[in-house]
Amino acid sequence: MQRVAVVGAGTMGRTHADAYARMPNAELVAVCDVKIDAAQQLADKYSVRAFADVRSMLSEVDVDLVDICTPTHTHIDYIKAAAAAGKHICCEKPLTRTTGQAMEAVRICEEAGVVLFPAQVLRWFPEFRKMHDLIVSGAVGTPVVARTSRCSAYPRGTDDWFADMKNSGGVALDMIIHDYDWLRWCFGKVKRVYARGLYESNIPLTDYALVTLRFDSGVIAHVEGNWARPGGFVATVEVAGTDGLLSYSSTDAVPLTIELKAKGEEKVGVTVPESPVSQSPYYLELEHLVNCLETGTKPEVSPEDGLEAVRIGEAALKSISTGQPIALA
Ligand SMILES: NC(=O)c1ccc[n+]([C@@H]2O[C@H](COP(=O)([O-])OP(=O)(O)OC[C@H]3O[C@@H](n4cnc5c(N)ncnc54)[C@H](O)[C@@H]3O)[C@@H](O)[C@H]2O)c1
């Protein structure tokens, strides 16, 4: 049985807490949030303890796994605190705000001998797992070019932290990091990143990025993302190989839609990708981690996978700022 504490009681904290509460080999034992009311509200739902300070929580409650669901720029502080206390760590994507922080996170967790699991949930979306398996089994021959897009409404986090682009990294880091990780899973190492986007444009509640990745294998991927859709989440994928084309669109079951901005409506919260299957990919992802901790096996997503996804996102932001392609070391 893994005893779990969730840090951050917002959209993802609630999603993760709900998953652990339903898992037979996990027990949610505490919730921590700088806003004690938010922590208390979530803790009350599962009759567990609420804390505003992670160190008090770690000294007062017996915990095996700390699950970090706070704004991205705060992840590194919680990774350090949990590793120092010898706790295993699950951390929402992006693993950290910067590559330097991600390198530090990987190093300190290795030194502390604790598991660091970057929550790259796309690998647990069955359609993305199936596409991955088809691609690596050679279903379209040798992959040549890939195109992905991921579009959603502007995320409205607590105190609108996503709108602080320096802290969230905007769409080029925060959202299409899902695709960077999935593409690396399919095609391996990325050697060069070139990007265009609105990252420093200061257009209120809108962001867009088009990122071109060149892989060591020669594959080129165009990764597009926006926070400009007033309605739900849309993701598409095309992978062309020497033997054919694989394509996917999350809208295929709904060929025509019209979405209108609600007049005067300020919706709080973040639109998260939905899956057509009944078991939430977030549940499947966390169940995988808990099972790995129970059996002492290595999770499918490594700390280095989390680091490399941040490295690509940071290179994309640098490329947007400088107009130059960025070679990855
Ligand atoms: N995997 C996904 O699909 C997905 C979707 C949305 C967000 N995310 C990621 O999850 C993380 C959290 O995003 P969210 O949408 O849940 O945000 P949110 O704003 O809904 O929730 C964040 C919570 O953290 C609390 N908080 C803020 N600063 C804190 C601090 N220093 N210490 C402790 N608590 C603090 C806030 O009070 C809030 O309750 C981000 O890294 C985000 O990029 C992932």
The ligand as an SDF file (V2000), in Angstrom:
LIG
                    3D

 44 48  0  0  0  0  0  0  0  0999 V2000
   -1.3030   16.6440  -17.4280 N   0  0  0  0  0  0  0  0  0  0  0  0
   -2.2120   17.5260  -17.7760 C   0  0  0  0  0  0  0  0  0  0  0  0
   -3.0510   17.2690  -18.6310 O   0  0  0  0  0  0  0  0  0  0  0  0
   -2.2330   18.8670  -17.0870 C   0  0  0  0  0  0  0  0  0  0  0  0
   -3.3640   19.6920  -17.2180 C   0  0  0  0  0  0  0  0  0  0  0  0
   -3.3700   20.9040  -16.5350 C   0  0  0  0  0  0  0  0  0  0  0  0
   -2.2620   21.3010  -15.7810 C   0  0  0  0  0  0  0  0  0  0  0  0
   -1.1720   20.4870  -15.7060 N   0  0  0  0  0  0  0  0  0  0  0  0
    0.0000   20.8900  -14.9100 C   0  0  0  0  0  0  0  0  0  0  0  0
   -0.3120   20.6570  -13.5270 O   0  0  0  0  0  0  0  0  0  0  0  0
    0.2600   21.6710  -12.7040 C   0  0  0  0  0  0  0  0  0  0  0  0
   -0.8510   22.3660  -11.8870 C   0  0  0  0  0  0  0  0  0  0  0  0
   -1.7720   22.9450  -12.7910 O   0  0  0  0  0  0  0  0  0  0  0  0
   -3.3180   23.1540  -12.3870 P   0  0  0  0  0  0  0  0  0  0  0  0
   -4.0500   23.3320  -13.6650 O   0  0  0  0  0  0  0  0  0  0  0  0
   -3.7610   22.1060  -11.4450 O   0  0  0  0  0  0  0  0  0  0  0  0
   -3.2170   24.5470  -11.6380 O   0  0  0  0  0  0  0  0  0  0  0  0
   -4.2900   25.1750  -10.6250 P   0  0  0  0  0  0  0  0  0  0  0  0
   -4.0390   26.6270  -10.6290 O   0  0  0  0  0  0  0  0  0  0  0  0
   -5.6600   24.6600  -10.9130 O   0  0  0  0  0  0  0  0  0  0  0  0
   -3.8730   24.5440   -9.2150 O   0  0  0  0  0  0  0  0  0  0  0  0
   -2.6590   24.8650   -8.5980 C   0  0  0  0  0  0  0  0  0  0  0  0
   -2.8380   24.7590   -7.0760 C   0  0  0  0  0  0  0  0  0  0  0  0
   -1.5500   24.9330   -6.4740 O   0  0  0  0  0  0  0  0  0  0  0  0
   -1.6780   25.8800   -5.4090 C   0  0  0  0  0  0  0  0  0  0  0  0
   -0.3760   26.5420   -5.2610 N   0  0  0  0  0  0  0  0  0  0  0  0
    0.1070   27.6200   -5.9220 C   0  0  0  0  0  0  0  0  0  0  0  0
    1.3640   27.8830   -5.5360 N   0  0  0  0  0  0  0  0  0  0  0  0
    1.6690   26.9440   -4.6020 C   0  0  0  0  0  0  0  0  0  0  0  0
    2.8140   26.7010   -3.8320 C   0  0  0  0  0  0  0  0  0  0  0  0
    3.9310   27.4290   -3.9430 N   0  0  0  0  0  0  0  0  0  0  0  0
    2.7670   25.6750   -2.9480 N   0  0  0  0  0  0  0  0  0  0  0  0
    1.6590   24.8900   -2.8210 C   0  0  0  0  0  0  0  0  0  0  0  0
    0.5340   25.0810   -3.5380 N   0  0  0  0  0  0  0  0  0  0  0  0
    0.5630   26.1010   -4.4190 C   0  0  0  0  0  0  0  0  0  0  0  0
   -2.7910   26.7960   -5.7830 C   0  0  0  0  0  0  0  0  0  0  0  0
   -3.3610   27.4170   -4.6410 O   0  0  0  0  0  0  0  0  0  0  0  0
   -3.7510   25.8360   -6.4960 C   0  0  0  0  0  0  0  0  0  0  0  0
   -4.6580   25.2550   -5.5840 O   0  0  0  0  0  0  0  0  0  0  0  0
    1.0120   22.6130  -13.6470 C   0  0  0  0  0  0  0  0  0  0  0  0
    2.3680   22.2350  -13.7140 O   0  0  0  0  0  0  0  0  0  0  0  0
    0.3360   22.3770  -14.9950 C   0  0  0  0  0  0  0  0  0  0  0  0
    1.1900   22.6300  -16.1020 O   0  0  0  0  0  0  0  0  0  0  0  0
   -1.1440   19.2780  -16.3190 C   0  0  0  0  0  0  0  0  0  0  0  0
  1  2  1  0
  2  3  2  0
  2  4  1  0
  4  5  1  0
  4 44  2  0
  5  6  2  0
  6  7  1  0
  7  8  2  0
  8  9  1  0
  8 44  1  0
  9 10  1  0
  9 42  1  0
 10 11  1  0
 11 12  1  0
 11 40  1  0
 12 13  1  0
 13 14  1  0
 14 15  2  0
 14 16  1  0
 14 17  1  0
 17 18  1  0
 18 19  2  0
 18 20  1  0
 18 21  1  0
 21 22  1  0
 22 23  1  0
 23 24  1  0
 23 38  1  0
 24 25  1  0
 25 26  1  0
 25 36  1  0
 26 27  1  0
 26 35  1  0
 27 28  2  0
 28 29  1  0
 29 30  1  0
 29 35  2  0
 30 31  1  0
 30 32  2  0
 32 33  1  0
 33 34  2  0
 34 35  1  0
 36 37  1  0
 36 38  1  0
 38 39  1  0
 40 41  1  0
 40 42  1  0
 42 43  1  0
M  CHG  2   8   1  16  -1
M  END
$$$$
